[in-house]
Amino acid sequence: MQPSISAIEAKFEAQKLAFGPIYFQAIVALRELKILETIAANRKGIKLETIASTLNLTVYGVGVLLDAAKNADLIHIDENDCITLTKIGFFINSDKMTEININFVNDVCYEGSKYITDCIKNNKPEGLKVFGEWDTVYEGLSQLPEKVKDSWFKFDHYYSDDAFPYALELVFQDAPKYLFDIGGNTGKWAKACCAFNKDVQVKILDLPSQIEMAKKNMEANGLLNRVDFHQTDMLDKFQKIPMGADVIWMSQFLDCFSAAEIELILSKVHEASSDATKVYILETFHDNQKFPAAAYSLTGTSLYFTAIANGNSKMYSLKEMELLVKKSGFKIVKTDALIGNSYHTLLTCKKI
Ligand SMILES: C[S@@+](CC[C@H](N)C(=O)[O-])C[C@H]1O[C@@H](n2cnc3c(N)ncnc32)[C@H](O)[C@@H]1O
């Protein structure tokens, strides 16, 4: 935002935020009702009445949504009332990342975000009650309604999937034999490791319900001879991590915890590490991004942690994580900002 913004412009920006949630729902409707898709399919433009008759909707219904679309700069209307998509409309209609973010916000975050004030007051993810009575989303992940679960996993996987190819090359440079994946979830990284290196063994550590899902996936992929499992609550200081790992891998995991919890987890990782163990932390740090859209989205994701996930974690800055890692008795031997279509940074750490 320019510091030279006028009072009129500032007031307009304030109204955009005031009406933001309704505009957001209008955008969801424009996508779900295929209005944007219909406009995109007509490169030379299409009239409101034609959109309504093509989609079997009322002129009123399409009209109010298009008024919103015009104000949000999604469409252009020429002097003959022909409607085309703008660049923003193009991204809202057909960009994969935008689709994943819209579905995540709508299905997972929208309803629960009404409770953000209570979350801050009570230090709890009060928004999670719209789905069930759990302390954190991770306990209820496998029981979420199908659509919510689908949007949650697509959001999680979309970002980590893009980071994996380059991360695999870095991690396997010194051919680890036994890799522990803490917060291994459905086993996507374990599967990628087994495909990348024919000798590596992987142990997935996670909460019981995720271990069940991971086991099924590994069985379906014929990997039960390469992957083993360890049910654990990483927040229980009495539940230790087994010894024996060449690599301890944590991807999009530490952002699920508060700073104090990260220190506890890293102290357990420290205890389970030998001098040779390499500890990798893969995260999307909001202060280490190339594009402002990424920093903006990551800060929005922090509010999901506040309202839905656990009420005490967030997307961290690289600076904050470096401090926590050092405080826990590790040195960071390498910091790799991942290349390709990735927003991640990989920290390679070793026990001091
Ligand atoms: C955001 S997901 C990350 C999944 C995967 N590593 C990736 O990169 O896509 C976080 C994972 O941490 C697990 N997790 C959360 N709290 C945990 C806890 N207290 N103990 C063990 N695992 C936990 C969740 O079940 C989930 O599988």
The ligand as an ORCA input file, in Angstrom:
! r2SCAN-3c Opt
* xyz 0 1
  C       0.086    -29.906      8.137
  S       0.302    -31.610      8.284
  C       1.812    -31.856      7.425
  C       1.815    -33.101      6.622
  C       3.040    -33.424      5.787
  N       4.232    -33.529      6.587
  C       3.208    -32.468      4.625
  O       4.280    -31.898      4.472
  O       2.252    -32.326      3.854
  C       0.755    -31.823      9.967
  C       0.853    -33.243     10.432
  O       1.289    -33.224     11.801
  C       0.540    -34.163     12.537
  N       0.469    -33.762     13.943
  C      -0.187    -32.698     14.457
  N      -0.083    -32.682     15.805
  C       0.676    -33.757     16.142
  C       1.137    -34.262     17.379
  N       0.838    -33.673     18.522
  N       1.902    -35.383     17.356
  C       2.218    -35.993     16.182
  N       1.806    -35.555     14.980
  C       1.031    -34.451     14.951
  C      -0.817    -34.134     11.880
  O      -1.560    -35.286     12.186
  C      -0.456    -34.004     10.401
  O      -0.290    -35.251      9.806
*
